[in-house]
Structure formats: structure tokens, C-alpha cells
Amino acid sequence: MSWLKRIFDNRHRRARAAEGAGQWRRAAALWAEAGEPERAAEALIHLAERGGDLEMRLEAWYDALRWLPEDEEERREEVERRMGMAVLEDARTRGAASAEEKRRLAEAASRLERLDRGVEAAEAYAMLGRKEDQARCLELAGEVEKLEALLSETNEADRKETELRRLLGDYENALRYGARLEARQALREALRVSGEERSVAELLRRLEARMPPRDRVVLGVGGKRLCFVGSLPAVLGRGDEVEIRVRGTSVSRRHAEITLSGGKLVLRDLDSRNGTLVRGVPVAGAIELAGPTEIGLGDDVSLEVRPKEGFVVIDVRSGFDRGTRVIVGAGALRCAEVAATITFDAGWAVLTADPGASLALDGQTCALPVHLLLEDRVEVDGVEVEVLS
């Protein structure tokens, strides 16, 4: 078609009019109808360059590539470069979180690499966490210093990942076999290595949430509640801060104190509101008790206390906690129901089976003492023990 005919051809006039009105996609369609694919491509490229929504711009560039002749290699490469850079710039600004955004960025990285834009391709691969692809692009681009830094960073990351896997394995094994102090230490170290990784922090939080209160653990054995307290002297009362909590309407927050002195059990009233009684008789100050003795805290709670070698056994006979047995002392604590001792390691309750007695934690045989956690189920020589609180 001659240049003169082009000027007066109706489709050409409408295409130029659409361009003048800023209707670039319509102009592209009209140029295509007029048999001018290159002009159609230019209209679409102009539309993409005007900015706006990334999806719209990419669609315009894709359509432009369909109209550009295959032998226009330089022009086609320029369009692809602009597409890749537009996606990369968008990722720099907004990130690439969704699956679609990651797919689009990966496509842009591949396109930029194919066009020998190694530095930009490496940046895109870095955003995707694809270290090997990033290294390859930096090598192709001749970015020696950046490549060396990446390799050093990758080696350090691999070392940390290996160390983290080892520590988490140590945690799982220690947890399974009852070595909970070691499990907690492994998690604390894993948290440091991982840079405060949220999932590791959550594992540590859950473990520590299952630790019984310091110097105290309540076990369920054969329907009985056995409370072990690892400190003497010990205060009895209804307050939350006392070592031995006994509830009753006549019990003071800090009612009385017991201790062992020279192998003798000593009871001291702590100026309680309703008094402390020994065999029904009110006492003032401290009194030494010999053998099993009934004591009262006010008029609605009665206890039987029995001194043992190194610890004291207290049975609650009446009151809200009737039926509870408390074993209190500063050393190894025992009860007749279980062939084991309870001690406290830095405040944490530890169950140690007697020599020759079998010990299993949640069905797993244990050769070493178990640091107890809430909800643990332990079996000692066939006797089931549940950690209640």
C-alpha cells in the first residue's frame, strides 16, 4: 500500500484517531486490521509504558510480542527486558508473598537471565531464596565479590541449618526419654542458632508451660492425690504463695509452719486468726511433736502429720482438700504407693525409680530419672503415675 493510500485509508485514519484519543488498545486492533503489525505492537508498548496496574502492563507487553515480527530481535528483547524489570521493581516495592507473585517473579528472573541481565536476575532469584540460581547469575555477570559473599553466606546458612537439625533432634530424644532439662537447653540453643525462629520459640514456650511449679508437683496414683513439696521449713495456709496450700474457711493465708530440727518435727503457729490445735488443744509459738500427731487449722481443717527420716508426711483428714497426702522435705521424698523417689533439680520435680524397678514414660522405657512435665504418664513397676499439677 502506497503512503498516499495509507493517509486516506479509513482504517488508518481510525487507528490514528484512537491514538490521538489515548485509546491505545483500540488503536492496536485497528493497526492490526490495517495490516500494520509493527504499528499495533508500538501502540501496545506505548500503553504499557504509560504505567498503571502491573497486570495491565504485562498483558500489553505480551500482546506486543505477538505482533512484533520474529526478525525484530533487538526490539523484542527490549520489550522482554522491560517486562522483567517491571516485575522486579514491583517485587522490590511490595515483595512476592503469594504463589502467583512468586511464579511471576521466577519467570521474570529467567527472562532477565536469558537476556544477559545477570545482576538483576540474581536479585530476583535472591528474593525467591534460590541461592544456586543466584550464584550462577552472579558468576555470569562477573560479580566476583558478590558471588564470594553469597557463597560464604550460603555456607554459614548450611552450617546453621545442620546445627539446628541436630539440636531439634536432641530435643526430641531428650523429651522422649525424660531428660527435660537437656530438652529445654537444646531448644534454647536452637532458638539462638535460628535467630529467634518463631516455631522454635513456640516449642520452648510449650515445654516451659508444662513444667510443674517450682519445688512442687502433684501426682495421681491409684485414685489418690500425692503432693510433693521440696522445701523445709514449709508454711501451711490457704494463700497462693505458701508451700503447702490447705483450703478452709477458718484457715489463714499463712497459718502455721512446720520444719524438722534434729530429726524432730516442729510446728509453729504464725499468729493465725483461728489458731492452730494439737490434739484439740490450741498452741502458741513453736511446739515439738513426737510421732504421728493430729493438728487442726482453725475448726474445719484437720491434718495428721508423721515425721519420717528427712521428710514429713501430711494427710488431710477434713476440709476442701480432704484425701490429699503431702510429702514435704528438702531431700529425697518417698511414698508407699510407688517404688521411686521424688527430688527437685533446680526446683524441677525428678522421679527416680528404685534399683531394680522398671520405669516407662508414655510407654517408652527409661533408663535414667525423668524430669516430670504436666500430663506425663509414668509407669513404675506396673504402677501408673499421672502428673496432675
C-alpha positions in Angstrom: 0.0 0.0 0.0 1.4 3.4 -1.0 2.0 6.1 1.5 -0.8 8.2 -0.1 -3.3 5.5 0.2 -2.4 4.9 3.8 -3.1 8.6 4.6 -6.7 8.3 3.2 -7.4 4.6 4.1 -10.3 4.6 6.7 -8.7 2.0 9.0 -5.5 4.0 9.2 -7.5 7.2 10.0 -9.4 5.4 12.7 -6.2 4.0 14.2 -4.5 7.4 14.3 -7.7 8.9 15.8 -7.7 6.2 18.5 -4.0 7.0 19.3 -4.8 10.7 19.5 -7.6 9.9 22.0 -5.3 7.8 24.1 -7.2 4.6 23.2 -4.0 2.5 22.6 -5.5 -1.0 22.7 -8.2 0.0 20.2 -5.5 1.6 18.1 -3.5 -1.6 18.2 -6.5 -3.6 17.0 -7.1 -1.1 14.1 -3.5 -1.2 13.1 -3.6 -5.0 13.0 -6.8 -4.9 10.8 -5.0 -2.5 8.5 -2.1 -5.0 8.1 0.3 -2.9 10.2 1.5 -5.4 12.9 4.5 -3.3 13.9 2.3 -0.2 14.4 0.0 -2.4 16.5 2.9 -3.5 18.6 4.1 0.0 19.1 0.7 1.1 20.3 0.7 -1.7 22.9 4.2 -0.8 24.0 3.1 2.8 24.4 0.2 1.6 26.5 2.5 -0.4 28.8 4.9 2.4 29.2 2.2 4.8 30.5 2.3 3.0 33.8 -0.6 1.8 36.0 -1.5 -1.7 37.1 1.3 -4.2 36.6 -1.1 -6.9 35.3 -2.4 -4.5 32.6 1.2 -3.5 31.6 2.3 -7.1 31.3 -0.7 -8.0 29.2 0.1 -5.1 26.9 3.7 -6.2 26.5 2.7 -9.9 25.9 0.3 -8.8 23.1 3.0 -6.5 21.7 5.4 -9.5 21.4 2.7 -11.4 19.5 2.6 -8.6 16.9 6.3 -7.9 16.6 8.0 -9.8 13.7 10.4 -12.6 14.8 13.2 -10.9 12.9 12.9 -7.8 15.1 15.2 -9.4 17.7 16.5 -6.3 19.2 13.1 -4.8 19.7 11.7 -8.0 21.1 14.5 -8.3 23.6 13.9 -4.7 24.7 10.2 -5.5 25.4 11.2 -8.6 27.4 13.7 -6.6 29.4 11.1 -4.1 30.3 8.7 -6.8 31.4 11.4 -8.4 33.6 12.4 -5.1 35.1 8.8 -4.1 35.8 8.1 -7.3 37.7 11.4 -7.0 39.6 10.6 -3.4 40.6 7.2 -4.4 41.8 8.8 -7.2 44.0 11.2 -4.6 45.4 8.3 -2.5 46.5 5.7 -5.0 47.6 7.6 -8.2 47.9 6.5 -11.6 46.4 4.4 -13.4 49.0 1.7 -15.2 47.1 2.2 -18.2 44.8 1.2 -16.1 41.8 3.7 -13.3 42.7 6.4 -15.9 43.1 5.6 -17.6 39.8 5.7 -14.2 38.0 9.0 -13.2 39.7 10.6 -16.6 38.7 9.5 -16.0 35.1 11.0 -12.5 35.2 14.3 -13.9 36.7 14.5 -16.5 33.9 13.8 -13.8 31.3 16.4 -11.4 32.6 19.0 -14.2 32.8 18.3 -15.2 29.2 18.8 -11.5 28.2 22.2 -11.5 30.0 21.0 -9.2 32.8 22.8 -11.3 35.4 22.8 -8.8 38.3 19.0 -8.2 38.0 18.3 -11.9 37.5 20.4 -12.7 40.6 18.4 -10.2 42.7 15.1 -11.8 41.6 16.4 -15.3 42.4 17.6 -14.0 45.8 14.0 -12.8 46.6 12.9 -16.3 45.8 15.5 -17.9 48.0 17.0 -19.7 45.1 20.7 -19.5 46.1 22.1 -21.7 43.3 20.4 -19.8 40.6 21.5 -16.5 42.2 25.1 -17.7 42.3 25.0 -18.8 38.6 23.8 -15.4 37.5 26.4 -13.5 39.6 29.1 -15.7 38.0 27.8 -15.0 34.5 27.7 -11.3 35.3 31.3 -11.3 36.6 30.3 -10.1 40.1 33.1 -11.9 41.9 32.8 -10.1 45.2 29.0 -10.6 45.4 29.4 -14.2 44.5 32.0 -14.8 47.2 29.8 -13.1 49.8 26.9 -15.2 48.7 28.9 -18.5 48.9 30.1 -17.5 52.4 26.6 -16.7 53.4 25.3 -19.9 52.0 28.0 -22.0 53.8 27.1 -20.3 57.0 23.4 -20.9 56.4 24.0 -24.5 55.7 26.1 -24.8 58.9 23.3 -23.2 60.9 20.7 -25.5 59.3 22.7 -28.6 60.1 23.2 -27.4 63.7 19.5 -26.6 64.1 18.5 -30.0 62.8 20.9 -31.6 65.3 19.6 -29.5 68.2 15.9 -30.3 67.4 16.8 -34.0 67.2 18.5 -33.7 70.6 15.4 -32.0 71.9 13.0 -34.7 70.6 15.2 -37.6 72.0 15.7 -35.9 75.4 11.9 -35.2 75.7 11.0 -38.8 74.8 13.4 -40.3 77.4 12.6 -37.9 80.2 15.7 -35.7 80.1 13.7 -32.5 80.1 16.5 -30.2 81.3 18.5 -31.3 78.3 15.5 -30.8 76.1 15.0 -27.3 77.3 18.7 -26.5 76.9 18.6 -27.9 73.3 15.6 -25.6 72.5 17.3 -22.6 74.0 20.4 -23.2 71.9 18.2 -23.9 68.8 16.5 -20.6 69.4 19.8 -18.8 69.4 21.1 -20.6 66.3 17.8 -20.0 64.4 17.8 -16.3 65.1 14.6 -16.4 67.3 12.7 -18.6 64.8 9.0 -18.4 65.8 8.4 -22.1 65.5 11.3 -22.9 67.8 10.2 -20.2 70.3 6.7 -21.8 70.3 8.2 -25.3 71.1 10.2 -23.8 74.0 7.1 -21.9 75.3 5.0 -25.1 75.2 7.7 -27.1 77.0 8.1 -24.5 79.8 4.3 -24.2 80.1 4.2 -27.9 81.1 6.8 -27.5 83.8 5.2 -28.0 87.3 5.5 -25.1 89.8 8.9 -24.8 91.4 9.7 -27.2 94.2 6.2 -28.8 93.9 4.4 -31.5 92.0 1.1 -33.3 92.4 0.8 -36.9 91.2 -2.2 -39.1 90.8 -1.6 -42.7 91.9 -4.4 -45.2 92.2 -7.0 -42.5 92.7 -5.0 -40.7 95.3 -3.6 -37.2 95.1 0.0 -37.1 96.3 1.6 -33.6 96.6 5.4 -33.5 96.9 7.0 -30.3 98.2 10.7 -29.9 98.0 11.4 -27.4 100.8 11.6 -27.2 104.6 10.6 -25.2 106.6 7.2 -25.1 104.9 4.3 -22.8 105.5 0.7 -24.2 105.6 -2.2 -21.9 104.7 -4.8 -21.0 102.1 -2.7 -18.4 100.3 -1.2 -19.0 96.8 2.3 -18.2 98.0 2.6 -20.9 100.7 4.5 -24.2 100.2 1.5 -26.3 101.4 -1.9 -25.0 100.4 -4.7 -26.2 102.6 -8.1 -24.6 101.9 -10.8 -24.0 104.6 -13.0 -21.2 105.9 -11.1 -21.0 109.1 -7.6 -21.2 107.6 -5.4 -18.1 107.4 -3.4 -17.2 104.3 -0.2 -18.1 106.3 -1.5 -20.2 109.2 1.4 -22.4 110.5 4.9 -23.6 109.8 6.5 -27.0 110.0 10.1 -28.0 110.0 12.5 -30.7 111.1 15.0 -29.8 113.7 17.5 -32.5 114.9 15.2 -35.2 113.5 12.2 -33.8 115.4 9.1 -32.3 113.9 8.5 -28.7 115.0 5.1 -26.9 114.5 4.8 -23.2 114.8 1.6 -21.1 114.7 2.0 -17.9 112.6 -0.4 -15.8 114.6 -3.3 -17.3 112.7 -6.8 -15.8 113.1 -8.5 -19.0 114.3 -5.4 -20.7 115.9 -3.5 -24.0 115.5 -4.5 -27.0 117.6 -2.6 -30.1 118.6 -4.9 -33.0 119.6 -7.6 -30.4 120.1 -5.5 -28.1 122.3 -4.6 -24.6 121.0 -0.9 -23.9 120.8 1.1 -20.6 120.8 4.5 -20.2 119.3 6.5 -23.4 118.5 5.9 -26.9 119.7 7.9 -30.1 119.2 5.8 -33.1 118.1 6.7 -36.8 118.6 5.3 -39.5 116.3 2.0 -39.2 114.3 0.0 -36.2 115.5 -3.4 -34.7 114.7 -3.3 -31.0 114.2 -6.1 -28.6 113.4 -6.0 -25.4 111.4 -8.9 -23.5 112.8 -12.1 -25.5 113.4 -12.8 -27.0 110.0 -9.4 -28.5 108.8 -7.7 -31.4 110.5 -4.4 -33.0 109.4 -2.3 -35.9 110.5 1.4 -35.3 110.4 4.0 -38.0 110.6 7.7 -37.3 110.7 9.9 -39.6 108.6 13.7 -39.7 108.1 14.4 -36.4 106.3 10.8 -35.6 105.4 7.2 -35.2 106.7 4.0 -36.9 105.6 0.8 -34.9 106.0 -2.7 -36.4 105.4 -5.6 -34.0 105.1 -8.5 -35.5 107.1 -11.1 -32.8 106.7 -11.6 -29.6 104.7 -11.8 -28.9 101.0 -8.6 -30.9 100.3 -9.7 -34.0 102.2 -7.9 -37.1 101.0 -4.8 -35.3 99.8 -1.4 -36.5 101.0 1.5 -34.1 101.2 5.1 -35.3 101.4 7.4 -32.4 102.2 11.2 -32.3 102.7 14.4 -30.9 101.4 15.9 -34.2 100.2 14.6 -37.3 98.5 10.9 -37.9 99.1 9.1 -41.2 99.2 5.6 -42.7 99.3 4.5 -46.2 99.9 2.5 -46.3 96.7 5.4 -46.0 94.2 8.8 -47.7 94.1 10.6 -44.4 93.4 11.8 -41.2 95.0 10.9 -37.6 94.1 13.7 -35.0 94.2 13.9 -31.4 92.9 16.6 -30.4 90.5 16.8 -26.6 90.4 13.2 -26.7 91.5 12.1 -29.2 88.8 10.5 -32.4 90.1 12.5 -35.5 89.1 11.2 -39.1 89.5 13.9 -41.8 90.1 12.9 -45.5 90.1 14.3 -47.6 92.9 17.1 -50.1 92.0 15.6 -53.0 90.1 12.3 -51.2 89.4 11.2 -50.7 85.8 10.4 -47.1 84.6 8.5 -46.1 81.5 7.4 -42.7 80.2 4.3 -42.7 77.9 5.2 -46.3 77.1 8.9 -45.6 76.4 11.3 -47.5 78.7 13.6 -45.1 80.5 17.0 -46.0 82.0 17.5 -42.6 83.6 15.5 -40.4 86.0 12.6 -38.5 84.5 12.1 -34.7 84.9 8.4 -34.5 85.1 6.0 -32.4 83.0 2.3 -31.8 83.4 0.2 -34.5 81.8 3.1 -37.0 81.8 2.0 -40.6 82.3 4.8 -42.7 84.0 4.7 -46.4 85.0 6.9 -47.6 87.8 7.0 -51.4 88.2 3.5 -51.6 86.7 2.1 -48.8 88.9 0.6 -45.9 86.8 1.5 -42.4 87.9 0.0 -39.2 86.3 1.4 -35.7 86.7 -1.7 -33.6 87.7 -0.2 -30.2 88.6 
